[in-house]
Amino acid sequence: WKPNYSTSSRCKPSTKTTSAYGKTHVMPSDQDQAILRDRIATNVRLEMARSSCGLRELSRRTAIHPSRLSRMTRGATSFRAEDIVLIAAHLDTTLEVLLTGR
């Protein structure tokens, strides 16, 4: 995955922020976040299909509400770190597969 460095007016550039400890962090643009969210959602759906695990079954296994899980797998809402870890464990896959597709 590579961030989009487009300079078009539709794409906001990354934003630099400073933490309370004085460290500078680069926050990805909204567009980059959406691309990553969609990529993870696609990889989760692919792994669900590979393991023949439906949305309701995965919801039951992970204790993530079905409507929230549905929104995440459609890319409508972001995955929390703990959600990705739970999903990877219950789909018998790795975080790398869900995050990168490899």
C-alpha positions in Angstrom: 0.0 0.0 0.0 1.3 3.4 -1.0 -0.3 6.7 0.1 -1.8 8.9 -2.5 0.5 12.0 -3.0 -1.8 13.6 -5.5 -1.9 17.4 -5.3 -5.4 17.8 -6.8 -7.8 20.1 -4.9 -10.0 17.1 -4.0 -7.3 15.4 -2.0 -6.2 16.9 1.3 -2.5 16.4 2.0 -1.3 14.6 5.1 -1.4 16.6 8.2 1.5 17.0 10.7 0.6 17.0 14.4 2.7 17.3 17.5 2.1 15.1 20.5 2.3 16.1 24.1 5.8 14.6 24.2 7.0 16.9 21.4 7.1 14.2 18.7 5.8 15.1 15.2 3.4 12.6 13.6 2.2 12.6 10.1 -1.5 11.8 9.9 -2.8 10.3 6.6 -5.3 12.3 4.6 -9.0 11.4 4.7 -8.6 9.9 1.2 -5.7 7.7 2.3 -7.7 6.5 5.3 -10.6 5.6 3.1 -8.3 3.6 0.7 -6.9 1.7 3.6 -10.3 1.1 5.2 -11.6 -0.3 1.8 -8.5 -2.5 1.4 -8.9 -4.0 4.8 -12.7 -4.5 4.3 -12.0 -6.3 1.0 -9.4 -8.6 2.6 -11.7 -9.5 5.5 -14.5 -10.4 3.0 -12.0 -12.5 1.0 -10.9 -14.4 4.1 -14.5 -14.8 5.2 -15.2 -16.5 1.8 -12.1 -18.6 2.0 -13.0 -19.9 5.4 -16.8 -20.2 4.5 -17.7 -18.0 7.5 -20.7 -15.8 7.1 -21.2 -12.4 8.6 -23.5 -13.6 11.4 -21.2 -16.5 12.3 -18.2 -14.1 12.4 -20.2 -11.7 14.5 -21.1 -14.5 16.9 -17.5 -15.7 17.2 -16.0 -12.2 17.7 -18.9 -10.6 19.7 -18.9 -7.7 17.3 -22.5 -6.5 16.6 -23.7 -7.7 13.2 -24.6 -4.3 11.9 -21.2 -2.9 13.0 -19.4 -5.8 11.4 -21.5 -5.3 8.2 -20.5 -1.6 8.1 -16.9 -2.5 8.6 -16.8 -5.1 5.8 -18.5 -2.7 3.4 -15.8 -0.1 4.2 -18.4 2.3 5.7 -16.7 2.5 9.1 -13.2 1.9 10.3 -11.9 -1.2 12.0 -10.5 -0.8 15.5 -7.2 -2.5 16.1 -8.8 -5.0 18.5 -11.5 -5.8 15.9 -8.9 -6.8 13.3 -7.0 -8.9 15.9 -10.2 -10.8 16.8 -11.3 -11.2 13.2 -7.8 -12.6 12.2 -7.9 -15.1 15.1 -11.4 -16.3 14.3 -10.7 -16.6 10.5 -7.5 -18.5 11.2 -5.4 -15.9 9.3 -2.7 -13.4 10.1 -2.9 -9.6 10.6 -0.6 -9.3 7.6 -3.2 -11.0 5.3 -6.0 -8.7 6.5 -3.9 -5.5 6.3 -2.0 -6.2 3.1 -3.7 -9.1 1.3 -0.5 -11.1 1.2 
